[in-house]
Amino acid sequence: MSISSIMYPAIHAKLNGMYAQKLKKVNFEELLKQNTITQAISLLKNLNQHFKTLENNPRRINIKILLDNIVIQDIQKIEHLLNHTEKEIFEKFISLYEIKCIKSVFRKLSSGSVINEQTSEVENWTSQLFKNLNGISKLKTYEEFLQFMKKTRYYEIFEKFSPNIHEINIFELENQLDKFYFENMMKTTQKHNSNLGDMIGKQIDLNNILWIYRIKENGNFSKEQIQNILIQVSYQLKKSEREKLIFANNETDFKEILQNTFYGRYILFNGRDDLEEQVNRYLYQQYRKRFKGNIFEISAVYAYLNMLELENNDIMNIVEGIRYHLNREEIRRKLLE
């Protein structure tokens, strides 16, 4: 019997135990029925011990940090279960959160914002998990930021933009960071795991679809610029189909082209927000399927973390929707199930 045949079922049992402590579908339905933020938080406290530290009417950032802490604690638990090789793969998984920290600080610098909410969220991640980024949230100038980036794996990306960094298009920069992540992940999957490759490949396809739609909606990019922005990997979305989406004349053409792709049977959207929500629902179902089915490999770990992230987004959407008195059907449309 191989080591993985012994190791992964044990890891999967641990993941199942961790997942059993999270909110269930019925809990989300119950949360939707609450009329005030105080009632919603009271219910969350009764459902899960993690929420007991929240005030009765917490600020959004405090809820977000608490949900981040749940993810961080699970990441730390998972790390202890993996061998050296698996930890190397896992570190590439979670570098997405590292990239989010970098994006958040750069956005703050670009906007000239003095709001501390973004930095407190970053500080939470860097103090517990990404200690190589400790201090990044305190940077005040582009020059300090670039100097700080020199000690990270992302410096080459920022170096390309450094001559005109004050005038940078934030979307292009963030896009390059995302491309770096997904291209590295795809290289990893090609070496290690086809099921992991399936999830990453579909993420890449759907990110490219979303990026094309957003860029065309903005209308300030040439066809060549769009080509350069996209991740140059074709999985279920063929290269020829991707190019047709780029050259679509309007939203109607875009939808018709998309309907003739692999993803057409899953994604029928009406506007950008709806497209993003449907992409998340589709990926969530893929993660659930992999999590339940792949007990003998590390792809279950990747599926678990992505499921958790999306479910935490649902908690935020419901609580903030209740805070701002949104119609329940309007909130429900944003949810995974």
Number of C-alpha atoms within 10 A of each C-alpha: 5 6 7 13 12 11 17 20 15 15 20 21 12 15 20 14 11 14 15 10 12 16 16 13 12 9 13 17 13 13 20 20 13 18 13 16 20 17 17 22 22 19 17 22 17 11 16 12 10 16 18 15 9 16 14 14 15 12 12 13 14 15 21 16 18 17 20 18 16 17 16 18 13 17 17 12 14 17 16 9 14 17 10 9 8 13 15 13 17 18 12 15 19 17 14 16 17 17 16 16 23 20 17 17 19 22 14 18 18 17 8 11 10 11 9 13 14 17 19 15 19 26 22 18 22 20 13 13 18 17 12 12 20 16 13 21 23 13 17 15 13 15 13 12 19 16 11 15 19 13 11 11 9 16 15 12 15 17 14 11 15 16 10 10 17 13 10 13 12 14 12 14 19 19 15 19 19 19 18 17 18 22 17 13 19 19 11 17 20 11 9 16 13 13 16 23 20 18 19 19 23 19 17 25 23 22 19 24 22 16 19 24 22 12 18 22 14 9 9 10 13 11 15 9 12 18 16 11 20 20 19 13 16 16 16 16 20 14 14 10 17 20 14 15 23 22 15 17 11 12 15 10 14 19 18 14 16 21 15 11 15 14 18 14 10 13 19 16 15 11 11 13 11 15 18 18 16 21 22 19 19 17 20 22 15 16 23 15 13 22 23 13 12 18 21 16 22 23 23 25 24 20 23 22 19 17 21 20 15 17 22 19 16 19 20 16 17 25 24 18 19 23 16 10 13 12 10 15 9 11 18 16 12 19 19 19 13
